[in-house]
Amino acid sequence: MKHMNESFALKGRDLSAKLSALSHPARVEILRHLSCYECCSCKDVVGQLDLAQSTVSQHLKILVEAGLVRCEPHKQRSHYSVDRAALESLSRSVAALLDTCCKGLPGTGNCFPS
């Protein structure tokens, strides 16, 4: 992969981080739950899932760090909401990646020219 240019590698790392955050079934369910509301507390999410509060909190932290969920302090709790713009961007990036991979690159077949 040493032939990739820097901007592609950064996009790849960002895409990989976001997809990694979605690689756990509990985080997918948390994201689905959050997407139904303007915002939720960790306690609200715990009430919908069969997981301990500490587990949900850790999953929320990963989603926030990946930039897919926003966290806003509100009194003594934090409110979580889906970052819809980030999800739209992720959707476009994944679609572009799959489109490129399905169509292949024209030319010699060398995806990483010297």
C-alpha positions in Angstrom: 0.0 0.0 0.0 3.0 2.3 -0.1 2.0 3.4 -3.6 -1.2 5.1 -2.5 -1.2 8.9 -2.2 -1.6 10.5 1.2 -5.1 11.9 0.6 -6.4 8.5 -0.4 -4.8 6.9 2.7 -6.4 9.5 5.0 -9.8 8.9 3.5 -9.2 5.2 3.8 -8.4 5.5 7.5 -11.4 7.6 8.2 -13.7 5.3 6.3 -12.2 2.3 8.1 -12.6 3.9 11.5 -16.3 4.7 10.9 -17.0 1.2 9.5 -15.1 -0.3 12.5 -17.4 1.6 14.8 -20.4 -0.1 13.1 -18.9 -3.5 13.2 -20.5 -4.5 16.5 -24.2 -5.5 16.5 -24.9 -3.5 19.7 -23.6 -0.3 18.1 -25.8 -0.9 15.0 -28.8 -1.2 17.3 -27.8 1.8 19.3 -27.5 3.8 16.1 -30.9 2.6 14.9 -32.4 3.6 18.2 -30.8 7.0 18.2 -32.0 7.6 14.7 -35.6 7.5 15.8 -35.2 10.4 18.2 -33.8 13.9 18.2 -31.6 13.0 21.1 -31.4 10.4 23.9 -29.6 9.9 27.2 -27.5 6.7 27.8 -30.3 5.7 30.2 -32.9 5.9 27.4 -30.8 3.6 25.2 -30.2 1.2 28.1 -34.0 1.0 28.5 -34.3 -0.3 24.9 -31.4 -2.8 24.9 -30.6 -5.8 27.0 -27.2 -4.4 28.0 -25.7 -2.9 31.1 -25.4 0.8 31.4 -21.6 0.6 31.4 -21.6 -1.4 28.1 -24.0 1.0 26.4 -21.8 3.9 27.6 -18.7 2.3 26.1 -20.5 1.7 22.8 -21.7 5.3 22.7 -18.2 6.5 23.3 -16.9 4.5 20.3 -19.7 5.9 18.1 -18.9 9.4 19.2 -15.2 9.0 18.6 -15.9 7.7 15.1 -17.9 10.9 14.5 -21.2 9.1 13.8 -22.9 10.3 17.0 -22.8 13.6 18.8 -22.6 14.0 22.5 -24.0 17.2 24.2 -23.7 17.8 27.9 -27.2 18.5 29.4 -27.3 19.2 33.2 -25.9 16.0 34.8 -26.5 13.8 31.7 -25.2 13.7 28.2 -27.6 13.7 25.3 -26.6 11.6 22.2 -27.8 12.2 18.7 -27.0 10.8 15.3 -24.8 13.0 13.2 -26.9 12.6 10.0 -24.4 14.5 7.8 -21.6 12.1 8.9 -23.8 9.1 8.1 -24.7 10.6 4.7 -21.0 11.1 3.9 -20.3 7.5 5.0 -23.1 6.2 2.8 -21.7 8.1 -0.2 -18.1 6.9 0.6 -19.2 3.2 0.9 -21.3 3.5 -2.3 -18.3 5.0 -4.2 -16.0 2.3 -2.9 -18.3 -0.5 -3.8 -19.0 1.0 -7.2 -15.3 1.3 -7.9 -14.6 -2.3 -6.8 -17.6 -3.7 -8.8 -16.6 -1.9 -12.0 -12.9 -2.3 -11.7 -10.4 0.3 -12.9 -9.8 0.7 -16.6 -6.3 0.1 -17.9 -3.7 -2.5 -17.0 -5.4 -3.6 -13.8 -2.7 -2.1 -11.7 -4.7 -0.3 -9.0 -1.6 1.2 -7.4 0.7 2.5 -10.1 4.3 3.3 -9.2 
